[in-house]
Amino acid sequence: GATCPGGSGTGAARRCRPAWRPRLRTLLLDAALLYLALPFLIRLFPALLTKFVFLNFRECRGPVAGKQREDVRNAARGSHGAGSHGALQAVVARGRVHTVPGRRAAEARGKDGAWFEAALGDAHPVIIYLHGNGAWAAARGAEPGTVLAGYGDSSSHPSESGFTTDVLALYDWAKARSGDSPIIFWGHSLGTGWVPAAPLEPLCHAGTRRVDAVVLESPYTNIRDAAAHVPITKIYRQFPGFEYLILDSMARGGMFFRSDENVKVLSCPLLILHAEDDAVLPPQLGRQLFEAARGAYADKAKVKLVTFPEELGLGHDYISSNPELPALLGGNAAHPRHQHLCDRP
């Protein structure tokens, strides 16, 4: 509608203005002020960034959530070959959620926690899966266990150091129950930073604590580089002081996730997976991480990078649905070029 107080004719018509225009001007002005103020608020209160980085207040539902519930199942099918009659177990971090591959789904139905724990020790690979930000709810679908700080039902707040502690505790829990089963750390997106962030050097050598392989899916070099590329920061990349106000505030908020430095202490097999059409974390970050790791490894053959062409449409979240994944992880006669990821020296 329009408000035309008094008058008539052409002059009054010119003075007549729609009632929504003042509200629109106010809305646009508020949006502009918020846009200008947010970088300065982040610099003053860097803890605000943790909400954008961890997204632990966000509960995933819908197709992506369904995909993430299937990630460990797809990995489970692949890590020992699709035709294997053995069982690959998966322990899912962001809570101690434990699932088994589809071939054991009927057997697992109705079983209690003791059955799942015993299944870890059947000599087949165990995956400790560390998902991306905001994805705790998406990982549900298996029997739930203890929730890591800041996700799920936890009342704590997430932090890089807290995740390191929790990941190592999860490893100890799985190792104590898995016997001689190989253990693989598998991180996705933000979860790839939690994998190397843990002090994995002693875990990748012979001894009582051992990780047999690390898989990084859709990774990044460090959190500062990631923040410079993720879509949410696009509207600020031309903003004066973007690096100082936003990127440098990552460190002030205690967030580093230096994957490009941490992979240099690894010695176990490392597999990096990245899709060329990843619109969240560009594949160049995966390549840079690969080069950093390969430059530090004494045995270059232990570091592998696999990229997936854009036409596959795997993007940031769907690499685990690729039918080539079993060959990449397990190796078989059809793909002799792929070494078994869990082969031990």
C-alpha positions in Angstrom: 0.0 0.0 0.0 1.0 3.7 -0.1 0.5 6.6 2.3 -0.6 9.8 0.6 -1.5 12.3 3.3 -3.6 15.2 1.9 -3.7 16.8 -1.5 -4.7 15.4 -4.8 -3.6 15.6 -8.4 -0.2 15.2 -10.0 1.8 16.9 -7.2 0.2 14.7 -4.6 0.9 11.6 -6.8 4.6 12.6 -6.8 4.5 12.9 -3.0 2.9 9.5 -2.6 5.4 6.9 -1.7 4.9 3.1 -0.9 4.8 2.5 2.9 7.4 -0.3 2.6 10.2 2.0 1.3 11.2 3.4 4.7 11.3 -0.1 6.2 13.4 -1.3 3.3 15.9 1.6 3.8 16.1 0.8 7.5 16.7 -2.9 6.8 19.4 -2.1 4.3 21.1 0.4 6.6 21.1 -2.2 9.5 22.6 -4.8 7.2 25.3 -2.4 6.1 26.1 -1.5 9.6 26.3 -5.2 10.6 28.6 -5.9 7.6 30.9 -3.1 8.6 30.9 -3.9 12.4 31.3 -7.7 12.3 35.1 -7.8 11.4 35.8 -5.4 14.2 33.7 -7.4 16.6 35.6 -10.6 15.6 38.9 -8.8 16.2 37.8 -7.6 19.6 36.1 -10.9 20.6 37.8 -13.7 18.6 35.8 -16.3 20.5 33.0 -15.4 18.1 35.0 -17.2 15.4 34.8 -20.5 17.2 31.0 -20.6 16.4 31.7 -20.2 12.7 34.5 -22.7 12.7 33.1 -25.5 14.8 29.4 -25.0 14.1 28.6 -27.2 17.1 25.3 -25.4 17.5 24.2 -26.6 14.1 22.3 -29.9 13.8 22.7 -31.6 10.4 19.6 -33.1 8.8 18.6 -34.0 5.3 20.7 -35.5 2.4 24.1 -34.3 3.8 23.3 -35.8 7.2 22.3 -39.0 5.5 25.6 -39.0 3.6 27.6 -38.5 6.7 25.9 -41.4 8.4 27.0 -43.6 5.5 30.6 -42.3 5.3 31.9 -44.9 7.7 29.8 -47.6 6.2 31.2 -46.9 2.7 34.7 -46.7 4.1 34.0 -50.0 5.9 33.0 -51.7 2.6 36.1 -50.3 0.9 38.9 -50.7 3.3 39.1 -54.5 3.0 37.7 -54.9 -0.4 34.0 -55.1 -1.4 34.2 -58.9 -1.8 35.7 -59.6 1.6 33.8 -61.8 4.1 35.6 -60.2 7.0 34.3 -57.4 9.0 35.7 -53.9 9.1 34.7 -52.0 12.1 34.3 -48.2 12.5 34.6 -46.2 15.6 33.1 -42.7 14.9 34.5 -39.7 16.7 32.3 -36.9 17.8 31.1 -39.3 20.4 32.1 -42.9 20.6 29.6 -44.1 18.0 30.4 -47.6 16.8 29.0 -49.1 13.6 29.7 -52.2 11.5 29.7 -52.7 7.7 26.5 -53.5 5.9 27.3 -57.2 5.6 27.0 -57.5 9.4 24.0 -55.3 9.8 21.6 -58.2 10.3 23.9 -59.9 12.7 24.3 -56.6 14.7 20.6 -55.9 15.0 19.6 -56.0 18.7 23.1 -56.5 20.0 24.4 -54.6 23.0 27.5 -52.6 23.5 29.6 -55.6 24.6 28.9 -57.3 21.2 30.1 -54.3 19.3 33.2 -54.0 21.5 34.1 -57.6 20.9 33.7 -57.2 17.2 36.5 -54.7 17.2 39.0 -57.5 17.8 38.3 -59.7 14.7 41.7 -58.7 13.1 40.1 -56.6 10.4 40.8 -52.8 10.1 39.2 -50.3 12.5 38.4 -46.8 11.4 38.4 -43.9 13.8 36.4 -41.4 11.9 36.6 -37.7 12.6 33.9 -35.7 10.9 33.6 -32.1 9.9 32.0 -29.2 11.7 28.4 -29.2 12.8 28.1 -32.9 11.9 27.6 -34.7 15.2 23.9 -35.4 14.6 24.6 -36.6 11.1 26.9 -39.3 12.5 24.1 -40.8 14.6 22.5 -43.9 13.4 24.8 -46.3 15.2 24.7 -47.1 18.9 25.6 -43.8 20.7 28.4 -43.5 23.3 30.3 -40.8 25.0 30.1 -37.4 23.3 33.2 -35.3 22.7 33.4 -31.9 24.2 31.1 -29.4 22.5 29.1 -31.7 20.3 26.0 -33.8 20.6 24.7 -33.8 24.2 27.9 -32.3 25.7 27.6 -29.1 27.6 31.3 -28.2 27.1 32.8 -26.0 24.4 34.9 -27.2 21.6 38.6 -26.3 21.3 41.6 -27.6 19.4 43.4 -28.8 22.5 40.3 -30.5 23.8 39.8 -32.4 20.6 43.4 -33.6 20.7 42.9 -35.0 24.1 39.6 -36.6 23.1 40.9 -38.1 19.9 43.8 -39.8 21.8 41.4 -41.1 24.5 39.2 -42.5 21.7 42.3 -44.2 20.2 43.2 -45.8 23.5 39.6 -47.0 23.9 39.6 -48.6 20.5 43.1 -50.0 20.7 42.4 -51.7 24.1 39.5 -53.6 22.4 40.8 -54.2 18.9 43.8 -56.5 19.5 45.9 -56.8 16.4 43.4 -55.1 14.1 44.9 -52.3 12.1 43.7 -48.8 13.1 43.1 -46.1 10.6 42.4 -42.4 11.4 40.0 -41.0 8.8 39.2 -37.3 8.9 36.8 -35.3 6.7 36.9 -31.5 6.2 37.5 -29.8 9.6 38.1 -33.3 11.0 41.3 -33.6 8.9 42.8 -31.0 11.2 41.9 -33.0 14.2 43.7 -36.0 12.9 47.2 -34.5 12.6 46.6 -32.1 15.5 46.9 -35.1 17.8 50.5 -36.1 18.6 50.5 -39.0 16.2 54.3 -39.4 15.8 54.5 -42.1 18.6 51.4 -43.7 17.2 52.9 -44.2 13.8 55.8 -46.3 15.0 56.0 -49.7 16.4 55.1 -50.1 20.0 52.1 -50.4 22.2 50.4 -47.5 20.6 50.2 -47.6 16.8 48.2 -46.1 13.9 48.5 -48.0 10.7 47.3 -45.3 8.3 45.7 -41.9 8.0 43.1 -40.8 5.4 42.4 -37.1 4.9 39.2 -36.4 2.9 38.7 -32.9 1.6 41.5 -31.5 3.8 43.2 -28.1 4.2 46.7 -26.9 5.1 45.8 -24.9 8.2 42.8 -23.1 9.5 43.9 -19.7 8.4 44.2 -20.9 4.8 40.9 -22.6 5.0 39.2 -19.5 6.3 40.6 -17.5 3.4 38.8 -19.9 1.0 35.5 -21.1 2.5 32.4 -19.5 1.0 31.3 -17.7 4.2 34.3 -15.3 4.0 33.8 -14.5 0.4 31.9 -11.3 1.1 34.8 -10.0 3.2 37.8 -10.9 1.0 38.0 -7.4 -0.5 37.2 -5.8 2.8 40.1 -3.5 4.0 42.0 -5.3 6.7 40.4 -8.7 6.0 43.6 -10.6 7.0 44.2 -8.5 10.1 40.6 -8.4 11.3 39.5 -11.9 10.4 42.3 -14.3 9.4 44.7 -13.2 12.1 42.0 -13.5 14.7 42.0 -17.2 14.2 45.2 -17.4 16.2 43.9 -15.0 18.8 41.0 -17.4 19.3 43.4 -20.3 19.8 42.7 -22.0 16.4 45.6 -23.2 14.3 45.0 -26.7 13.0 48.5 -26.7 11.4 48.0 -29.8 9.2 50.8 -28.7 6.9 53.2 -28.9 9.8 51.7 -31.8 11.6 51.8 -34.2 8.6 55.6 -33.8 8.7 55.9 -35.9 11.8 53.9 -38.9 10.4 55.5 -42.0 9.0 52.5 -44.3 8.5 50.8 -44.5 5.1 48.9 -41.2 4.3 46.2 -41.0 1.7 44.7 -37.6 0.7 41.4 -37.5 -1.1 40.1 -34.3 -2.8 37.4 -33.6 -5.4 38.2 -31.1 -8.2 34.8 -29.5 -7.8 35.1 -29.0 -4.0 33.4 -25.6 -3.5 34.2 -25.4 0.2 37.9 -26.2 0.4 39.5 -26.0 -3.0 41.7 -28.9 -4.2 44.8 -26.7 -4.2 44.8 -27.0 -0.4 44.9 -30.8 -0.7 47.7 -30.6 -3.2 49.7 -28.2 -0.9 49.2 -30.6 2.0 50.3 -33.5 -0.1 53.5 -31.7 -1.1 54.2 -30.8 2.5 53.9 -34.4 3.6 55.8 -35.9 0.7 58.7 -33.5 1.2 59.0 -34.7 4.8 58.5 -38.4 4.4 61.6 -40.6 4.0 59.5 -43.1 2.1 57.7 -41.0 -0.5 55.6 -44.0 -1.7 53.7 -43.9 1.6 52.1 -40.6 0.7 49.4 -40.6 -1.9 47.1 -38.0 -3.4 43.9 -39.0 -5.2 41.8 -36.3 -6.9 38.4 -36.9 -8.4 37.3 -35.2 -11.6 34.7 -32.5 -11.6 32.3 -34.5 -13.8 31.8 -37.1 -10.9 30.0 -34.3 -8.9 31.5 -35.5 -5.6 32.1 -32.0 -4.3 33.1 -31.5 -0.6 30.9 -34.2 0.9 30.4 -37.2 -1.4 33.8 -38.7 -2.0 32.9 -41.7 0.2 30.1 -42.6 -2.3 32.6 -43.1 -5.2 32.6 -46.7 -6.4 36.4 -46.5 -6.8 37.0 -46.0 -3.1 37.3 -49.8 -2.3 40.1 -50.1 -4.8 41.9 -47.0 -3.4 41.7 -48.2 0.1 42.0 -52.0 -0.2 43.6 -52.8 -3.5 42.6 -55.8 -5.5 43.4 -57.7 -8.7 41.4 -55.2 -10.8 43.5 -52.3 -9.5 47.0 -53.6 -8.9 48.4 -50.1 -8.9 46.8 -49.5 -5.5 48.8 -50.7 -2.5 46.7 -51.9 0.4 46.4 -49.0 2.7 46.9 -51.2 5.8 49.9 -53.2 4.5 52.5 -53.3 7.3 56.2 -53.3 6.8 
